[in-house]
Structures are given as C-alpha cells and as structure tokens.
Amino acid sequence: MLPDDENTVANMMKTFYSSPAVSTNGSDEIFHRDFSACISDNPFIEGYIILDDLKTAGYAMLAKSFCTEFGKPCVWIEDIYILPEHRGKGFATAFVNSIKEKYLDSVIRLEVEDDNISALSVYKKCGFTHLPYKEMIFTGGTPNE
C-alpha cells in the first residue's frame, strides 16, 4: 500500500466490513487508523494492494504476533478482499500462497464466517484447517462484571 491508495482501500474496507463476511462493521476512523498503520513503519501490520493487470483487484492486511502454542511467529490474515469483478481469477489463492512462502516458519491464521463458502473453499484449497476455538474479545475501556 502507498499513501495514494487510502481512498481506494477505505472504499473496499467499507464494502468488506458491511458484508456478511465480517461480523463487525468497522468505521471510517478505524479504516483510517488501519491504513495509516499499514503505510507507516509499524512492525505489527502490513498492507497489500492486489493487482490485476495494474488495476486494483483488492486489498489485504496482515497482523504479526507470536504464537506460544507452536513456539514461533504468527501471521494473521486480517483482511483479504477481492472486488466482485475480479473474483474467480485466483487472486485470493495466489495471495495466500505468497504469504505462506514469505513466512515459511510461521503459523498463519485467519478468521472466516461459516457461511462464507467461497472463502472457506479458497482457504481449504490453500491447506488451512478448522480450529475448534471459541474466540473472545475485549476492546478496552471498563470491563463489564
């Protein structure tokens, strides 16, 4: 991602986060913070523009951490969105496979909604398997008792 990509990425994020593929809606403020982090020197996030013959076909964001379960770095595919007119051309598969190559000795994780059949198919094709975890979240502020 480059600074000039902000409006394009923000528009794709709005579409992605308002779709059934994501359980939260996000906000313009969050989209701006995410994009800004991607183009900064933040070591925990990377942003990508996915191209089809030099035309924007989608975007992706990765978050990096350490996985104590496996004792090695962890890369989360946080967002991967392909514009509808570019779907079915293998861009998501190619992106995921490139990340697997780039981060050979890392755990690669992602979240996917159960009813996102096309994404599930791509991820299974790329070698991902289901984890039986129940995920929980605390986003800050005063915890409820």
N, C-alpha and C positions, 0 to 999 in steps of 0.2 A: 504494500500500500504506500502511496505517496500523498502528500498534503492535498493535492488537487483532486483526489478521489473521494473526499469527505462527503459531498452531496450524493454521489452515486452510491456509496456504501450505506449512508444513512437511509436512503430510499429503499435499498434492498433489505436493510435491517428492519425497517418499519413493516415491510411486507412479510418477512420471515417471522417476526415476533407477533404478528397479528394472525398468523396461520395456525392450524391445528397441530403443526409440527413442534410447537413450543408451548409450554404450559404457562408462561408469563408473557405480559405484553410489552415490557420494557418502557422506555420513554425517550424523548429527544435528548434529555440530559444524560441518560445512561449511554445512548448511542454515541453522543459526542465524547464522553469520557472514554468509552471503549476504543473509538477511532483514535483519539489523541494518544492513548497508551500504545496503540499499535504502531504509530509513526514516531514515537519517542524512543528513548534508549531503555525503556522498561524491560528488564530481563525476564519477566514472567509472561509476556504476551507477544504473539506475532500475528500480523495481519497479512492476508494474501488477496490479490485480485486474480480471479480465474479468467483467462482469456480464450476466446475463440476467434482465430484469425485477427488478432489485435482489437477485437471488440470485447467489451466486458460481458462475461457469461455468468459471473457470480463472484462470491467472496467467501473467505473462510477466516476464522480466528482460532488460534491455538493458545492454551494456557499451560504453563510449565510448573511442575512441582516435584516432590519426591514421594515415591510410593514405598512405605515401610513394609507393606505386605510382601513385596517382591525384592526389596532392598536395592532399588535402582530408580533412576529418574522416571517421571511420569509426564506424558504429554496428553493433554485433554483436547480433543477436537471440540471446541465450544460451539462454534457456528460453522456450518457449511451450507451455503445457499446457492442454488443454480437457478438462473432466470428461466421461466417456463419455456421460452422459445429455444433454449439451449439444452434442455433435459433430454435424456436418452442418447446422448452422444458420448458418454463415458467420462465426462469431466470429473464427476464426484469420485468415481473409481480411480481415475488417474491421480487425482489429488491425494486421496487416502494412501494409495500405493507409494507416492513420492514421499509422504510423511513417514511411512514405515521404513523406507530406505534411508531417509535423512536421520532418523532417530532409531538406529538399529538396536541399541542396547537399552531401550526404554520401554516402559509399559505405555501403551496407547489406549486411551479410554474415550468414551463418548456417551452421551445420553440420547435416547431416541424414544419417541412416543410409540406405544404398542400399535396404534392404528396407522402409523406412517409406513405402509407396506413397501413402497418403493425404496425408502431409505434403509429399512431393515434388509431388503434384498441386496442392496449395494454393500452394506456392512458385512453381511454373511459371506458374500462373494469375496470380500477382502480378508476373510479369516477371523472376523470378530465373533465372539460367543457371548451368550446372555449371562449376566451376573445376577444372582438371586438377592441382591441388596435392596433394602428399603432406604431411600435417600431422605435425609432430613436437612433443614436449613435454618440458620439464624443470621439475619442480615444486619444486626447491630441494634442499637437503642436499648431500651429497657426490656429485659426478658419477661415474658409472662410467667406467672407462677402457677 
